Structures are given as C-alpha cells and as structure tokens.
Amino acid sequence: MIANKPMQCYIHVGLERTAVTQLQSFLSLNTQLLKVNKLVYLNDFANAKDFLLLADSSQRLGLINTLKQSIAPFSYQSGDQRFLLSSPYLQSEILEVHELHVLQASLAQIGFSQVKVIIYLRDQIGLASALFSQLVRQGAGISSLPFPEDSSSYGKYFKQICDHRSTLERFAAVFGEENLIVRLFHPQILKNKSVLEDFLDIFSLAWSEAFVIPKADTKAFAKPGPELLGRVNQKIPPSPSLARVKLRELIMESFEQLFTAQAYEFSSELFQAYLAAYAEPNEWVRKNFFPKRSQLFPSRAMPEKTTRDLSEQELDNIANMLADLWLEQEKT
C-alpha cells in the first residue's frame, strides 16, 4: 500500500487593503479551474471568526469535521493536492500567539501536516490612507488619519496593521519563519503589476484566459473625503433602518464620484512621521525576507506644498451641513 502524501495547507493572511476582497472573489469564481491545477480553495472558511471559533470548544469539533469532509475526496488522490484557506482580518483579529497555536493544532487535527502562511505587505503610506478610507466607508467616526504615536483606539489599530515586523514575528513564532511566504503589494513588484497573477505565481500556476476576473477593490478617498465622511459618521452612525441604508448608499455614491480621482495626500509632517516610525521594522523585514532588495518598498516622493487645507472648523461646518441635509431627507 502506498502511503498518503503529506497534506499541504496554505493560509492566506488577508492583511487589510491588499486586494483581499478581489483575491477571494477570484478564487471563488475560479474554484473548479483551480482544482484542475491541484489547488483546492476551501471557501467555506472565508473570515477570521471561523478561525477564532476553532478555539471555542462548543463549535470546534463541528468546524473541524466540516473541513475534514471538504478535503476527504482529495485525500487519496495520487497528485499533490494543495489546499488554500483565505481569511480577511486574520492579521488584525488574531492578535495573540496562543490563538495561533490553537489554529495550528486544529489544522493538524484536520489532517494538514504541512502549513504555509502567505502574507502580502503594503508600504505604510499607501496602507494607512487606504485603511482610513475603508473605515469611514464602514461607518467609523474617525475624522483624521492618526499619527503613528497616536495612543487612541484608532491609533493603536493603525499601528497594529502597519507594523509588519510584529505581524511576521507572531506568525513565525508558531508556523516557523521558513514557512512564511512573504510578498510585497506594490505595482512595481507584483508580477505583471497584477496581484492575481502574483498570487498564482506562488503556486507556480500560469495565467489562463479562461479565468474569470472580478472587479478591483475600491480606491482610497482623496482629501477631504474621508475627513468629511468620518465627521458625518459621528453624527449619523450606520443603522439597519431602510431609510438610513438607502441614504447612506446615495451618499457613498457621491463620495466615490467626487473623491476617488486622485490619491490621498499626506501632509509633509504626517508623511515623515510614518517613514520614521516604520523605518526600523521595515529594515528588519528587508534583512530577513528580502535581503537582495536595497530597501523594502520603492521610495515615495515627499509631498509638495499644497494649497491651504480646510481647517478643522471648516470641515466641521461642511459635515454639519451634510448631516443636517441627510437627516431632513431621512424624515421623508
């Protein structure tokens, strides 16, 4: 009897604002074609809460058995099957090493004897501005992009997402540095400037014209879009009421039209603060994972002096006007 080959599992850690939604849509739309190429996307587990539940004894066995059933048809095939799990927010929601040890033990119980971890890293300037836009789109009442030393809850959240050294050390402590597949999310570095082609390259899979391509993720808002929307969110938080949902959709359409033609502009002070805060962590990442690169990410030009930004009071006034109009419309 021929012994079964090791079951390989790849976990895509969906660092926020690295085209995670587009990647997962691509994997879902092309599941059957990927299976032909011996890459099995287990899309029943698409969010971090599924992984966190593996630590909950009341549901842990059920989840493990579900995954066992998903991989069972491939267990005795002669080819080298590779299994893929992709989870948005896995980096931001599983914060403790002991939680990752639970995940590791659960994957072993499912039958995976080899685990590789895929992580895309994005330069902190682009990451922070995109994260700011994402939060206000979701209804967060954040009115400015925090400086790295900001100790507020939002400031801590940005630091947690942007500190790539901390992220890699956490996963390496459990899965081993040798099992981390670290890629850089930047147009100049991605294969053919495409995150989809770059992701397939990890598995040595060639691009096919047969692949269905989903739409790209949303762009970051330019100033003062996120500052205004964050202030409006403070006055009119998201609600399940039909009127509010419909009006929020209309407001978002307007913001998408008005504030996505240009990139978000950092002030020179904020730009320098981000460069300084993450210079050392980025250098550690470069030395350990990209020693042939002279620097981790391509350089960004220092922001030029721009025309006068709106003052805090002016932003408040505009946001108040928008909120008042919104609430009046909501009454009808």
VMD Tcl script that draws the C-alpha trace (Angstrom):
set ca {
  {0.00 0.00 0.00}
  {1.36 3.43 -0.94}
  {1.50 5.85 1.97}
  {-0.51 9.03 1.65}
  {1.48 12.11 0.80}
  {1.57 14.99 3.30}
  {-1.48 17.22 3.15}
  {-0.36 20.76 2.32}
  {-2.37 23.72 3.57}
  {-1.75 27.32 2.58}
  {-3.24 30.07 4.73}
  {-3.62 33.45 3.08}
  {-3.44 36.03 5.85}
  {-5.55 38.84 4.48}
  {-3.71 41.95 5.58}
  {-6.23 44.74 5.15}
  {-6.10 46.83 1.97}
  {-4.05 44.32 -0.03}
  {-6.83 43.41 -2.50}
  {-8.14 40.65 -0.25}
  {-11.73 41.00 -1.48}
  {-10.65 40.84 -5.12}
  {-8.42 37.82 -4.45}
  {-11.17 35.93 -2.64}
  {-13.67 36.72 -5.38}
  {-11.18 35.45 -7.94}
  {-10.65 32.23 -6.01}
  {-14.40 31.68 -5.63}
  {-15.16 32.39 -9.29}
  {-12.40 30.06 -10.49}
  {-12.63 27.27 -7.91}
  {-13.19 24.48 -10.44}
  {-10.42 25.61 -12.77}
  {-8.01 25.86 -9.84}
  {-8.92 22.33 -8.75}
  {-7.83 21.07 -12.16}
  {-4.45 22.59 -11.31}
  {-4.44 20.82 -7.93}
  {-5.19 23.91 -5.87}
  {-8.30 23.38 -3.73}
  {-9.82 26.58 -2.37}
  {-11.76 25.87 0.82}
  {-14.06 28.87 0.60}
  {-16.41 27.72 3.35}
  {-13.97 29.40 5.74}
  {-13.71 32.94 4.47}
  {-13.42 35.05 7.59}
  {-11.33 35.27 10.71}
  {-14.23 34.43 13.01}
  {-14.26 30.91 11.59}
  {-10.67 30.55 12.69}
  {-11.36 32.08 16.08}
  {-14.20 29.64 16.61}
  {-11.67 26.84 16.40}
  {-10.72 27.88 19.93}
  {-14.33 27.56 21.13}
  {-14.85 24.03 22.40}
  {-18.61 24.13 21.73}
  {-18.13 24.56 17.98}
  {-14.56 23.46 17.42}
  {-15.28 19.82 16.60}
  {-18.08 20.75 14.20}
  {-15.81 23.05 12.24}
  {-13.01 20.51 12.18}
  {-15.35 17.79 10.92}
  {-16.70 20.12 8.22}
  {-13.20 20.77 6.93}
  {-12.33 17.07 7.12}
  {-15.31 16.33 4.89}
  {-14.22 19.07 2.47}
  {-10.78 17.58 1.98}
  {-11.78 13.90 2.17}
  {-12.41 13.47 -1.61}
  {-8.82 14.56 -2.29}
  {-7.08 12.57 0.43}
  {-6.32 9.51 -1.65}
  {-5.62 11.10 -5.00}
  {-2.22 10.42 -6.42}
  {-1.40 14.04 -7.31}
  {0.00 16.64 -4.95}
  {-3.14 18.44 -3.85}
  {-2.68 21.84 -2.20}
  {-5.40 23.29 -0.02}
  {-5.95 27.01 0.42}
  {-7.69 28.97 3.16}
  {-8.04 32.73 2.82}
  {-9.22 34.93 5.65}
  {-9.70 38.71 5.73}
  {-8.70 40.30 9.01}
  {-6.81 37.21 10.16}
  {-3.89 39.50 10.90}
  {-5.99 42.06 12.74}
  {-8.31 39.77 14.72}
  {-5.99 37.01 15.88}
  {-3.58 39.03 17.97}
  {-2.10 36.52 20.39}
  {0.42 33.78 19.76}
  {-1.60 31.32 21.85}
  {-4.56 31.78 19.45}
  {-2.31 30.87 16.53}
  {-1.19 27.77 18.42}
  {-4.85 26.73 18.69}
  {-5.22 27.28 14.95}
  {-2.09 25.23 14.28}
  {-3.33 22.35 16.47}
  {-6.74 22.41 14.81}
  {-5.23 22.30 11.32}
  {-3.14 19.30 12.39}
  {-6.25 17.58 13.70}
  {-7.99 18.19 10.38}
  {-5.14 16.36 8.69}
  {-2.79 19.08 7.44}
  {0.79 18.09 8.17}
  {2.38 20.97 6.26}
  {1.20 24.57 6.67}
  {2.45 27.56 4.70}
  {1.41 31.13 5.53}
  {1.01 33.71 2.73}
  {1.22 37.37 3.72}
  {1.23 40.42 1.45}
  {2.80 43.57 2.90}
  {1.99 47.10 1.75}
  {4.02 50.26 2.32}
  {2.62 52.14 5.28}
  {1.87 55.38 3.42}
  {-0.46 53.66 0.95}
  {-1.75 51.27 3.60}
  {-2.72 53.97 6.09}
  {-4.59 56.12 3.58}
  {-6.46 53.11 2.20}
  {-7.30 51.93 5.71}
  {-8.63 55.38 6.61}
  {-10.98 55.28 3.62}
  {-12.10 51.74 4.40}
  {-13.01 52.62 7.98}
  {-15.15 55.63 7.05}
  {-16.84 53.62 4.30}
  {-17.83 51.15 7.01}
  {-19.29 53.95 9.12}
  {-16.44 54.67 11.54}
  {-16.43 58.09 13.13}
  {-12.73 58.76 12.57}
  {-12.11 62.31 11.40}
  {-8.39 62.27 10.63}
  {-5.62 59.87 9.77}
  {-3.80 59.20 13.06}
  {-0.09 59.83 13.55}
  {1.90 56.68 14.39}
  {2.37 57.78 18.01}
  {-1.38 58.30 18.49}
  {-2.49 56.26 21.53}
  {-6.23 56.36 20.77}
  {-8.05 53.16 19.83}
  {-7.82 54.08 16.15}
  {-4.15 54.97 16.53}
  {-3.41 51.58 18.08}
  {-5.37 49.85 15.33}
  {-3.38 51.57 12.58}
  {-0.11 50.69 14.30}
  {-1.18 47.07 14.60}
  {-1.92 46.87 10.86}
  {1.18 48.79 9.79}
  {3.83 47.12 11.97}
  {4.90 44.36 9.58}
  {7.72 43.11 11.78}
  {5.31 42.41 14.63}
  {2.97 40.54 12.28}
  {5.69 38.35 10.82}
  {7.25 37.60 14.20}
  {3.86 36.49 15.55}
  {3.21 34.02 12.71}
  {6.84 32.86 12.59}
  {6.72 32.02 16.30}
  {4.03 29.43 15.59}
  {4.48 28.24 11.99}
  {8.20 28.86 11.57}
  {9.88 31.61 9.57}
  {10.76 29.10 6.88}
  {7.04 28.52 6.26}
  {6.16 32.17 5.71}
  {5.65 33.23 2.09}
  {6.02 37.00 2.20}
  {5.14 39.09 -0.86}
  {5.11 42.84 -1.44}
  {1.91 44.55 -2.52}
  {3.17 47.23 -4.89}
  {2.56 47.67 -8.65}
  {6.28 47.82 -9.40}
  {6.87 44.49 -7.66}
  {3.76 42.40 -8.36}
  {4.05 40.03 -11.30}
  {2.83 41.89 -14.38}
  {1.56 44.54 -11.93}
  {-1.30 42.18 -11.05}
  {-2.00 40.84 -7.58}
  {-3.99 37.98 -9.17}
  {-1.08 36.83 -11.33}
  {1.32 37.34 -8.46}
  {-0.81 35.17 -6.17}
  {-0.95 32.37 -8.74}
  {2.81 32.60 -9.10}
  {3.15 31.43 -5.50}
  {1.75 28.09 -6.67}
  {3.67 28.13 -9.99}
  {0.38 28.44 -11.86}
  {0.32 30.21 -15.22}
  {-2.31 32.77 -16.06}
  {-5.17 31.48 -18.21}
  {-7.55 33.38 -20.46}
  {-10.25 31.13 -19.03}
  {-10.03 32.78 -15.62}
  {-12.95 34.97 -14.59}
  {-11.64 38.34 -13.36}
  {-13.59 40.14 -10.61}
  {-13.62 43.90 -10.26}
  {-10.81 45.56 -8.35}
  {-11.18 46.69 -4.75}
  {-12.35 50.24 -4.05}
  {-9.85 53.09 -4.21}
  {-8.87 55.27 -1.29}
  {-10.60 58.62 -1.00}
  {-8.67 61.82 -1.67}
  {-8.78 64.69 0.78}
  {-11.05 65.91 2.24}
  {-13.33 62.93 1.50}
  {-12.50 60.67 4.46}
  {-12.27 63.59 6.89}
  {-15.76 64.74 5.89}
  {-17.33 61.29 5.86}
  {-15.81 60.42 9.23}
  {-17.39 63.55 10.73}
  {-20.75 62.73 9.15}
  {-20.49 59.21 10.60}
  {-20.05 60.69 14.05}
  {-23.37 62.49 13.69}
  {-25.21 59.81 11.72}
  {-23.84 56.36 12.60}
  {-24.84 53.34 10.49}
  {-28.27 51.93 11.24}
  {-30.28 48.99 9.88}
  {-33.23 51.27 9.17}
  {-34.17 51.15 5.49}
  {-34.19 54.94 5.10}
  {-30.71 55.30 6.52}
  {-29.32 52.40 4.50}
  {-30.68 53.86 1.25}
  {-29.43 57.36 2.00}
  {-26.01 56.07 3.01}
  {-25.80 54.27 -0.33}
  {-26.56 57.55 -2.14}
  {-24.03 59.46 -0.06}
  {-21.38 56.81 -0.76}
  {-22.05 57.01 -4.50}
  {-21.45 60.76 -4.36}
  {-18.24 60.35 -2.37}
  {-16.99 57.70 -4.82}
  {-17.55 60.11 -7.71}
  {-16.06 63.16 -6.01}
  {-13.08 61.78 -4.13}
  {-11.50 58.85 -5.98}
  {-9.96 60.57 -9.00}
  {-6.82 61.43 -7.05}
  {-4.72 59.76 -4.38}
  {-4.87 60.76 -0.73}
  {-2.28 63.45 0.01}
  {-0.29 63.28 3.23}
  {0.94 66.44 4.87}
  {4.75 66.57 4.98}
  {4.61 66.15 8.78}
  {2.41 63.06 8.62}
  {4.48 61.63 5.75}
  {7.75 62.00 7.68}
  {6.18 60.60 10.84}
  {5.12 57.39 9.06}
  {8.50 56.97 7.36}
  {10.32 57.41 10.66}
  {8.00 55.18 12.69}
  {8.33 52.17 10.39}
  {11.88 52.57 9.10}
  {13.35 50.13 11.63}
  {10.60 47.45 11.38}
  {10.77 47.63 7.57}
  {14.54 47.23 7.62}
  {14.16 44.14 9.80}
  {11.67 42.70 7.27}
  {14.02 43.51 4.39}
  {17.03 41.82 6.00}
  {15.09 38.69 6.95}
  {12.91 38.20 3.88}
  {14.21 40.40 1.05}
  {17.99 40.65 1.53}
  {18.59 41.27 -2.17}
  {16.50 44.43 -2.14}
  {18.20 47.71 -1.24}
  {15.02 48.83 0.54}
  {11.79 47.08 1.35}
  {9.39 49.27 -0.65}
  {10.03 51.64 -3.56}
  {10.60 55.21 -2.41}
  {7.76 57.70 -2.34}
  {8.33 61.35 -3.18}
  {7.99 63.82 -0.36}
  {4.62 65.62 -0.65}
  {4.81 69.03 -2.24}
  {3.39 72.06 -0.57}
  {-0.31 72.02 -1.36}
  {-2.87 74.74 -1.33}
  {-4.34 75.52 2.05}
  {-6.16 72.57 3.60}
  {-9.58 73.11 5.08}
  {-9.40 73.95 8.77}
  {-10.95 71.72 11.41}
  {-13.76 74.26 11.80}
  {-14.42 74.38 8.05}
  {-14.55 70.58 7.89}
  {-16.95 70.53 10.84}
  {-19.17 73.12 9.20}
  {-19.39 71.21 5.91}
  {-20.01 67.92 7.72}
  {-22.75 69.53 9.83}
  {-24.42 70.83 6.70}
  {-24.30 67.39 5.07}
  {-25.64 65.75 8.23}
  {-28.50 68.25 8.51}
  {-29.49 67.70 4.88}
  {-29.28 63.94 5.41}
  {-31.49 63.99 8.49}
  {-34.07 66.23 6.81}
  {-34.21 63.87 3.86}
  {-34.46 60.88 6.18}
  {-37.65 62.29 7.69}
  {-39.37 61.98 4.32}
}
mol new
graphics top color blue
foreach p $ca { graphics top sphere $p radius 0.5 }
foreach p [lrange $ca 0 end-1] q [lrange $ca 1 end] { graphics top cylinder $p $q radius 0.2 }
display resetview
